[in-house]
Amino acid sequence: MTDAGAVGGFTHVALCHRSTAELAETLVPVLSGWLGMDDTVVVNLSSARLAALKAAMSGVADRVHWSDTRTWHPHPARRLRAIQELVDAEARHGGAPLRFVGECAFPASPPERVAEWGKFDAILNDALASAPVTMVCTYDVRALPAEAVCTVPRSHPLLGLDPVTKSTQYVEPAEYLSRGTTSLSPIPACAHRIVGRVTPGDARALVGTVLSSVAADPASTLPSGAVEELAVATTELVTNAWQAGATSIGVSCWRTDGEAGVQVDDDGPGLDDPFAGYRRPSPGATGGRGLWISRQLTDLLEVASGPAGTSVRVRVFDDGGALFGP
C-alpha cells in the first residue's frame, strides 16, 4: 500500500471484498510490509477472517495484535473511544506508526444501528485527523446490506489497495453527520410517559419502575447492567435539557421484544452541533459530557432537533442479535 492521497496525518481507506480468500490475498502483502517496517499492526475482523489471515501469515502472525470485531467494543461510540485510546497509548510510549485493519460489527437490525456505523466511519476522519494512523476498513459486499455499502465512498476519502485512489464521493464529517436523522420513528405504544417539569430523579424513577422486572429477571436477554446504564443516560439527558433552557420535558420509557428504550423530549432552543456526543470531552472540561456519556452507556443514541425543541432517544438491545457476514 502506498501513502499516495493521504489526508493530513490520518490515512483512511475502504477495502471492499467478495470473499475471505480475496481479502486475505489483498491484505497479507500489506500487513507483511508494515511488519517489515516495525509498525504496530492491529487487525480487528470476524473470527473466520482472523483465522484465514493468521494461517496465511504463518511465522509472523504472532507480531500482529488480533481481535474479534464481535467482541472488541462492538458498538460505534465505544469502539471510537477504544481506537482513540490505542492511538493515545502509542503516542505516550513513542511507538511506531499505528496500522489498523478492521470491519464494523454491523447488526442485522434495526436499520438505525447500521446507519450509526456509517457515522462512525465519518467521525473517524474528524477524531483522528492529525494522528499518525493508517486505517483500512473492510467490507464484505456479498453479505452487507446495500445501505451499508453505499455509504462507504462517502465516509472514506480513499478507496482500495494497490492502488489507492481518492473517493470522488467523499463528504466531510460535519456535512455527513448533518445529513442524518431529522425525525425519529414513533414511540412504541406500550411506552410509559411523564411530562412537565420532570427532574432527573423523576426520569430515573420512571426507568426503574418500567424496567424493574427486566433488571430482576435472571432470564432477561438484555446485557447485564443495561437497565442501570439506561437510567444513568436518562438522567444525563434530562439534566442537559434543563441546562439548555428547556421549560418543559417529556420522558418516555419502554420495553419491547429486542430492546429497552427511553426518549427525552424538550422545548428548548434545539441542538445544531452535528458532533454532539461524538467528540471526546477534553480532560479539563467541567461540563458538556452528558451526550458523550449517554452514547458510551447505550447501544444507540439518536437526536432529532428542530424549532419546537429536541428529542433524544437512547436504546439498549438484547444479546444474541445476528450480524451480517461470516
Contacts in CASP RR format, 6 or more apart in sequence:
PFRMAT RR
TARGET T0000
AUTHOR 0000-0000-0000
METHOD contacts of the structure
MODEL  1
MTDAGAVGGFTHVALCHRSTAELAETLVPVLSGWLGMDDTVVVNLSSARL
AALKAAMSGVADRVHWSDTRTWHPHPARRLRAIQELVDAEARHGGAPLRF
VGECAFPASPPERVAEWGKFDAILNDALASAPVTMVCTYDVRALPAEAVC
TVPRSHPLLGLDPVTKSTQYVEPAEYLSRGTTSLSPIPACAHRIVGRVTP
GDARALVGTVLSSVAADPASTLPSGAVEELAVATTELVTNAWQAGATSIG
VSCWRTDGEAGVQVDDDGPGLDDPFAGYRRPSPGATGGRGLWISRQLTDL
LEVASGPAGTSVRVRVFDDGGALFGP
1 13 0 8 1.000
1 30 0 8 1.000
1 134 0 8 1.000
1 136 0 8 1.000
1 161 0 8 1.000
1 162 0 8 1.000
1 164 0 8 1.000
2 162 0 8 1.000
2 163 0 8 1.000
2 164 0 8 1.000
3 11 0 8 1.000
3 134 0 8 1.000
4 163 0 8 1.000
4 164 0 8 1.000
5 11 0 8 1.000
5 157 0 8 1.000
5 158 0 8 1.000
5 164 0 8 1.000
5 166 0 8 1.000
6 158 0 8 1.000
7 125 0 8 1.000
7 129 0 8 1.000
7 157 0 8 1.000
7 158 0 8 1.000
8 129 0 8 1.000
8 130 0 8 1.000
9 129 0 8 1.000
9 130 0 8 1.000
9 131 0 8 1.000
9 132 0 8 1.000
9 133 0 8 1.000
10 124 0 8 1.000
10 125 0 8 1.000
10 128 0 8 1.000
10 129 0 8 1.000
10 130 0 8 1.000
10 131 0 8 1.000
10 133 0 8 1.000
10 135 0 8 1.000
11 133 0 8 1.000
11 134 0 8 1.000
11 135 0 8 1.000
11 158 0 8 1.000
12 121 0 8 1.000
12 124 0 8 1.000
12 125 0 8 1.000
12 128 0 8 1.000
12 135 0 8 1.000
12 137 0 8 1.000
12 156 0 8 1.000
12 157 0 8 1.000
12 158 0 8 1.000
13 134 0 8 1.000
13 135 0 8 1.000
13 136 0 8 1.000
13 137 0 8 1.000
13 156 0 8 1.000
13 158 0 8 1.000
13 159 0 8 1.000
13 160 0 8 1.000
13 161 0 8 1.000
13 164 0 8 1.000
14 121 0 8 1.000
14 136 0 8 1.000
14 137 0 8 1.000
14 138 0 8 1.000
14 139 0 8 1.000
14 152 0 8 1.000
14 153 0 8 1.000
14 155 0 8 1.000
14 156 0 8 1.000
14 158 0 8 1.000
14 159 0 8 1.000
14 160 0 8 1.000
14 167 0 8 1.000
15 23 0 8 1.000
15 26 0 8 1.000
15 27 0 8 1.000
15 136 0 8 1.000
15 137 0 8 1.000
15 138 0 8 1.000
15 139 0 8 1.000
15 159 0 8 1.000
15 160 0 8 1.000
15 161 0 8 1.000
16 138 0 8 1.000
16 139 0 8 1.000
16 141 0 8 1.000
16 149 0 8 1.000
16 152 0 8 1.000
16 160 0 8 1.000
17 23 0 8 1.000
17 26 0 8 1.000
17 138 0 8 1.000
17 139 0 8 1.000
17 140 0 8 1.000
17 141 0 8 1.000
18 140 0 8 1.000
18 141 0 8 1.000
18 142 0 8 1.000
19 142 0 8 1.000
20 48 0 8 1.000
20 49 0 8 1.000
20 52 0 8 1.000
20 326 0 8 1.000
21 52 0 8 1.000
23 49 0 8 1.000
23 52 0 8 1.000
23 53 0 8 1.000
23 138 0 8 1.000
23 140 0 8 1.000
24 49 0 8 1.000
24 52 0 8 1.000
24 53 0 8 1.000
24 56 0 8 1.000
26 161 0 8 1.000
26 162 0 8 1.000
27 53 0 8 1.000
27 101 0 8 1.000
27 136 0 8 1.000
27 138 0 8 1.000
27 161 0 8 1.000
28 53 0 8 1.000
28 56 0 8 1.000
28 57 0 8 1.000
29 162 0 8 1.000
30 136 0 8 1.000
30 161 0 8 1.000
30 162 0 8 1.000
31 41 0 8 1.000
31 43 0 8 1.000
31 53 0 8 1.000
31 57 0 8 1.000
31 64 0 8 1.000
31 99 0 8 1.000
31 101 0 8 1.000
32 57 0 8 1.000
32 60 0 8 1.000
34 41 0 8 1.000
34 99 0 8 1.000
35 41 0 8 1.000
35 60 0 8 1.000
35 63 0 8 1.000
35 64 0 8 1.000
37 96 0 8 1.000
37 97 0 8 1.000
38 96 0 8 1.000
39 96 0 8 1.000
39 97 0 8 1.000
39 98 0 8 1.000
39 99 0 8 1.000
40 65 0 8 1.000
40 90 0 8 1.000
40 95 0 8 1.000
40 96 0 8 1.000
40 97 0 8 1.000
40 98 0 8 1.000
40 99 0 8 1.000
41 63 0 8 1.000
41 64 0 8 1.000
41 65 0 8 1.000
41 99 0 8 1.000
41 101 0 8 1.000
42 64 0 8 1.000
42 65 0 8 1.000
42 67 0 8 1.000
42 86 0 8 1.000
42 98 0 8 1.000
42 99 0 8 1.000
42 100 0 8 1.000
42 101 0 8 1.000
43 50 0 8 1.000
43 53 0 8 1.000
43 64 0 8 1.000
43 65 0 8 1.000
43 66 0 8 1.000
43 67 0 8 1.000
43 100 0 8 1.000
43 101 0 8 1.000
43 102 0 8 1.000
44 66 0 8 1.000
44 67 0 8 1.000
44 68 0 8 1.000
44 69 0 8 1.000
44 72 0 8 1.000
44 100 0 8 1.000
44 101 0 8 1.000
44 102 0 8 1.000
44 103 0 8 1.000
45 53 0 8 1.000
45 68 0 8 1.000
45 69 0 8 1.000
45 101 0 8 1.000
45 102 0 8 1.000
45 103 0 8 1.000
45 138 0 8 1.000
46 68 0 8 1.000
46 69 0 8 1.000
46 70 0 8 1.000
46 103 0 8 1.000
46 323 0 8 1.000
46 325 0 8 1.000
46 326 0 8 1.000
47 68 0 8 1.000
47 70 0 8 1.000
48 326 0 8 1.000
49 103 0 8 1.000
49 138 0 8 1.000
49 326 0 8 1.000
50 66 0 8 1.000
50 68 0 8 1.000
53 61 0 8 1.000
54 61 0 8 1.000
54 64 0 8 1.000
54 66 0 8 1.000
57 64 0 8 1.000
69 102 0 8 1.000
69 103 0 8 1.000
69 104 0 8 1.000
69 105 0 8 1.000
70 105 0 8 1.000
70 323 0 8 1.000
72 79 0 8 1.000
72 82 0 8 1.000
73 79 0 8 1.000
73 81 0 8 1.000
73 82 0 8 1.000
74 105 0 8 1.000
75 105 0 8 1.000
75 299 0 8 1.000
76 104 0 8 1.000
76 116 0 8 1.000
76 117 0 8 1.000
76 118 0 8 1.000
76 119 0 8 1.000
76 120 0 8 1.000
77 120 0 8 1.000
77 277 0 8 1.000
77 278 0 8 1.000
77 295 0 8 1.000
77 296 0 8 1.000
77 301 0 8 1.000
78 296 0 8 1.000
79 105 0 8 1.000
79 120 0 8 1.000
80 120 0 8 1.000
80 123 0 8 1.000
80 124 0 8 1.000
80 127 0 8 1.000
80 278 0 8 1.000
81 280 0 8 1.000
81 296 0 8 1.000
83 100 0 8 1.000
83 124 0 8 1.000
83 127 0 8 1.000
83 128 0 8 1.000
84 127 0 8 1.000
84 128 0 8 1.000
84 280 0 8 1.000
86 98 0 8 1.000
86 100 0 8 1.000
87 98 0 8 1.000
87 128 0 8 1.000
87 131 0 8 1.000
87 133 0 8 1.000
90 96 0 8 1.000
90 98 0 8 1.000
97 132 0 8 1.000
97 133 0 8 1.000
97 134 0 8 1.000
98 131 0 8 1.000
98 132 0 8 1.000
98 133 0 8 1.000
98 134 0 8 1.000
99 133 0 8 1.000
99 134 0 8 1.000
99 136 0 8 1.000
100 133 0 8 1.000
100 134 0 8 1.000
100 135 0 8 1.000
100 136 0 8 1.000
101 135 0 8 1.000
101 136 0 8 1.000
101 138 0 8 1.000
102 135 0 8 1.000
102 136 0 8 1.000
102 137 0 8 1.000
102 138 0 8 1.000
103 137 0 8 1.000
103 138 0 8 1.000
103 139 0 8 1.000
103 140 0 8 1.000
104 117 0 8 1.000
104 118 0 8 1.000
104 120 0 8 1.000
104 121 0 8 1.000
104 137 0 8 1.000
104 148 0 8 1.000
105 117 0 8 1.000
105 323 0 8 1.000
106 113 0 8 1.000
106 114 0 8 1.000
106 117 0 8 1.000
106 144 0 8 1.000
106 145 0 8 1.000
106 148 0 8 1.000
106 323 0 8 1.000
106 324 0 8 1.000
107 113 0 8 1.000
107 114 0 8 1.000
107 317 0 8 1.000
107 321 0 8 1.000
107 322 0 8 1.000
107 323 0 8 1.000
107 324 0 8 1.000
108 321 0 8 1.000
108 322 0 8 1.000
108 323 0 8 1.000
108 324 0 8 1.000
111 145 0 8 1.000
111 147 0 8 1.000
112 181 0 8 1.000
112 185 0 8 1.000
112 300 0 8 1.000
112 302 0 8 1.000
113 299 0 8 1.000
113 300 0 8 1.000
113 317 0 8 1.000
114 145 0 8 1.000
114 147 0 8 1.000
114 148 0 8 1.000
115 147 0 8 1.000
115 151 0 8 1.000
115 180 0 8 1.000
116 300 0 8 1.000
117 148 0 8 1.000
118 148 0 8 1.000
118 151 0 8 1.000
118 155 0 8 1.000
119 155 0 8 1.000
119 176 0 8 1.000
119 177 0 8 1.000
119 180 0 8 1.000
119 278 0 8 1.000
121 137 0 8 1.000
121 151 0 8 1.000
121 152 0 8 1.000
121 155 0 8 1.000
121 156 0 8 1.000
122 154 0 8 1.000
122 155 0 8 1.000
122 171 0 8 1.000
122 173 0 8 1.000
122 176 0 8 1.000
122 177 0 8 1.000
123 173 0 8 1.000
123 177 0 8 1.000
123 275 0 8 1.000
123 278 0 8 1.000
124 135 0 8 1.000
125 155 0 8 1.000
125 157 0 8 1.000
125 172 0 8 1.000
125 173 0 8 1.000
126 173 0 8 1.000
126 174 0 8 1.000
126 275 0 8 1.000
126 278 0 8 1.000
126 279 0 8 1.000
127 278 0 8 1.000
127 279 0 8 1.000
127 280 0 8 1.000
128 135 0 8 1.000
136 161 0 8 1.000
137 152 0 8 1.000
137 156 0 8 1.000
139 148 0 8 1.000
139 149 0 8 1.000
139 152 0 8 1.000
140 324 0 8 1.000
140 325 0 8 1.000
140 326 0 8 1.000
141 149 0 8 1.000
142 325 0 8 1.000
143 324 0 8 1.000
143 325 0 8 1.000
143 326 0 8 1.000
144 324 0 8 1.000
144 325 0 8 1.000
145 324 0 8 1.000
148 324 0 8 1.000
152 159 0 8 1.000
153 159 0 8 1.000
153 167 0 8 1.000
153 168 0 8 1.000
153 169 0 8 1.000
153 170 0 8 1.000
154 167 0 8 1.000
154 169 0 8 1.000
154 170 0 8 1.000
154 171 0 8 1.000
154 176 0 8 1.000
155 170 0 8 1.000
155 171 0 8 1.000
155 176 0 8 1.000
156 167 0 8 1.000
156 170 0 8 1.000
157 166 0 8 1.000
157 167 0 8 1.000
157 170 0 8 1.000
158 164 0 8 1.000
158 165 0 8 1.000
158 166 0 8 1.000
158 167 0 8 1.000
159 165 0 8 1.000
159 166 0 8 1.000
159 167 0 8 1.000
171 179 0 8 1.000
173 274 0 8 1.000
173 275 0 8 1.000
174 274 0 8 1.000
174 275 0 8 1.000
177 274 0 8 1.000
177 275 0 8 1.000
177 278 0 8 1.000
178 274 0 8 1.000
181 302 0 8 1.000
181 303 0 8 1.000
181 304 0 8 1.000
182 304 0 8 1.000
183 304 0 8 1.000
184 263 0 8 1.000
184 302 0 8 1.000
184 304 0 8 1.000
184 311 0 8 1.000
184 313 0 8 1.000
187 193 0 8 1.000
187 252 0 8 1.000
187 254 0 8 1.000
187 263 0 8 1.000
188 254 0 8 1.000
188 256 0 8 1.000
190 254 0 8 1.000
190 255 0 8 1.000
190 256 0 8 1.000
191 252 0 8 1.000
191 253 0 8 1.000
191 254 0 8 1.000
191 263 0 8 1.000
192 206 0 8 1.000
192 209 0 8 1.000
192 210 0 8 1.000
192 252 0 8 1.000
192 253 0 8 1.000
192 254 0 8 1.000
193 250 0 8 1.000
193 251 0 8 1.000
193 252 0 8 1.000
193 253 0 8 1.000
194 202 0 8 1.000
194 203 0 8 1.000
194 206 0 8 1.000
194 250 0 8 1.000
194 251 0 8 1.000
195 248 0 8 1.000
195 249 0 8 1.000
195 250 0 8 1.000
195 251 0 8 1.000
196 248 0 8 1.000
196 249 0 8 1.000
196 250 0 8 1.000
197 248 0 8 1.000
197 249 0 8 1.000
198 238 0 8 1.000
198 249 0 8 1.000
198 250 0 8 1.000
198 251 0 8 1.000
199 238 0 8 1.000
200 234 0 8 1.000
200 235 0 8 1.000
200 238 0 8 1.000
200 239 0 8 1.000
201 235 0 8 1.000
201 238 0 8 1.000
202 238 0 8 1.000
202 251 0 8 1.000
203 234 0 8 1.000
203 235 0 8 1.000
203 237 0 8 1.000
203 238 0 8 1.000
203 251 0 8 1.000
203 262 0 8 1.000
203 264 0 8 1.000
204 231 0 8 1.000
204 234 0 8 1.000
204 235 0 8 1.000
206 234 0 8 1.000
206 251 0 8 1.000
206 253 0 8 1.000
207 227 0 8 1.000
207 230 0 8 1.000
207 231 0 8 1.000
207 234 0 8 1.000
207 253 0 8 1.000
207 262 0 8 1.000
208 215 0 8 1.000
208 227 0 8 1.000
208 231 0 8 1.000
210 253 0 8 1.000
210 254 0 8 1.000
210 255 0 8 1.000
211 227 0 8 1.000
211 230 0 8 1.000
211 231 0 8 1.000
211 253 0 8 1.000
211 255 0 8 1.000
211 260 0 8 1.000
212 227 0 8 1.000
214 220 0 8 1.000
214 222 0 8 1.000
214 227 0 8 1.000
214 255 0 8 1.000
214 260 0 8 1.000
215 225 0 8 1.000
215 227 0 8 1.000
215 228 0 8 1.000
221 258 0 8 1.000
221 318 0 8 1.000
221 319 0 8 1.000
221 320 0 8 1.000
222 260 0 8 1.000
222 316 0 8 1.000
222 317 0 8 1.000
222 318 0 8 1.000
222 319 0 8 1.000
223 316 0 8 1.000
223 318 0 8 1.000
223 319 0 8 1.000
226 260 0 8 1.000
226 316 0 8 1.000
227 260 0 8 1.000
229 297 0 8 1.000
229 298 0 8 1.000
229 316 0 8 1.000
230 260 0 8 1.000
230 261 0 8 1.000
230 262 0 8 1.000
230 297 0 8 1.000
230 298 0 8 1.000
230 314 0 8 1.000
230 316 0 8 1.000
232 293 0 8 1.000
232 297 0 8 1.000
233 262 0 8 1.000
233 293 0 8 1.000
233 294 0 8 1.000
233 297 0 8 1.000
233 298 0 8 1.000
233 301 0 8 1.000
233 314 0 8 1.000
234 251 0 8 1.000
234 253 0 8 1.000
234 262 0 8 1.000
234 264 0 8 1.000
234 314 0 8 1.000
236 289 0 8 1.000
236 290 0 8 1.000
236 291 0 8 1.000
236 293 0 8 1.000
236 294 0 8 1.000
237 262 0 8 1.000
237 264 0 8 1.000
237 290 0 8 1.000
237 291 0 8 1.000
237 294 0 8 1.000
237 312 0 8 1.000
237 314 0 8 1.000
238 249 0 8 1.000
238 251 0 8 1.000
238 264 0 8 1.000
239 290 0 8 1.000
240 288 0 8 1.000
240 290 0 8 1.000
240 291 0 8 1.000
240 312 0 8 1.000
241 249 0 8 1.000
241 264 0 8 1.000
241 266 0 8 1.000
241 268 0 8 1.000
241 310 0 8 1.000
242 249 0 8 1.000
244 266 0 8 1.000
244 268 0 8 1.000
244 269 0 8 1.000
244 270 0 8 1.000
244 271 0 8 1.000
244 310 0 8 1.000
245 268 0 8 1.000
245 269 0 8 1.000
246 266 0 8 1.000
246 267 0 8 1.000
246 268 0 8 1.000
246 309 0 8 1.000
247 267 0 8 1.000
247 268 0 8 1.000
248 266 0 8 1.000
248 267 0 8 1.000
249 264 0 8 1.000
249 265 0 8 1.000
249 266 0 8 1.000
249 267 0 8 1.000
250 264 0 8 1.000
250 265 0 8 1.000
250 266 0 8 1.000
251 262 0 8 1.000
251 263 0 8 1.000
251 264 0 8 1.000
251 265 0 8 1.000
252 262 0 8 1.000
252 263 0 8 1.000
252 265 0 8 1.000
253 260 0 8 1.000
253 261 0 8 1.000
253 262 0 8 1.000
254 260 0 8 1.000
254 261 0 8 1.000
254 262 0 8 1.000
255 261 0 8 1.000
258 317 0 8 1.000
258 318 0 8 1.000
259 315 0 8 1.000
259 316 0 8 1.000
259 317 0 8 1.000
259 318 0 8 1.000
260 315 0 8 1.000
260 316 0 8 1.000
261 313 0 8 1.000
261 314 0 8 1.000
261 315 0 8 1.000
261 316 0 8 1.000
262 313 0 8 1.000
262 314 0 8 1.000
262 315 0 8 1.000
263 311 0 8 1.000
263 312 0 8 1.000
263 313 0 8 1.000
263 314 0 8 1.000
264 311 0 8 1.000
264 312 0 8 1.000
264 313 0 8 1.000
265 309 0 8 1.000
265 310 0 8 1.000
265 311 0 8 1.000
266 309 0 8 1.000
266 310 0 8 1.000
266 311 0 8 1.000
267 308 0 8 1.000
267 309 0 8 1.000
268 309 0 8 1.000
268 310 0 8 1.000
269 309 0 8 1.000
270 305 0 8 1.000
270 306 0 8 1.000
270 309 0 8 1.000
270 310 0 8 1.000
271 303 0 8 1.000
271 305 0 8 1.000
271 310 0 8 1.000
272 305 0 8 1.000
276 291 0 8 1.000
276 303 0 8 1.000
277 290 0 8 1.000
277 291 0 8 1.000
277 292 0 8 1.000
277 294 0 8 1.000
277 295 0 8 1.000
277 301 0 8 1.000
278 292 0 8 1.000
278 295 0 8 1.000
279 292 0 8 1.000
280 292 0 8 1.000
281 287 0 8 1.000
281 288 0 8 1.000
281 289 0 8 1.000
281 292 0 8 1.000
291 301 0 8 1.000
291 303 0 8 1.000
291 312 0 8 1.000
294 301 0 8 1.000
294 312 0 8 1.000
294 314 0 8 1.000
295 301 0 8 1.000
297 314 0 8 1.000
298 314 0 8 1.000
298 315 0 8 1.000
298 316 0 8 1.000
299 315 0 8 1.000
299 316 0 8 1.000
299 317 0 8 1.000
300 313 0 8 1.000
300 314 0 8 1.000
300 315 0 8 1.000
300 317 0 8 1.000
301 312 0 8 1.000
301 313 0 8 1.000
301 314 0 8 1.000
302 312 0 8 1.000
302 313 0 8 1.000
303 310 0 8 1.000
303 311 0 8 1.000
303 312 0 8 1.000
304 310 0 8 1.000
304 311 0 8 1.000
305 311 0 8 1.000
END
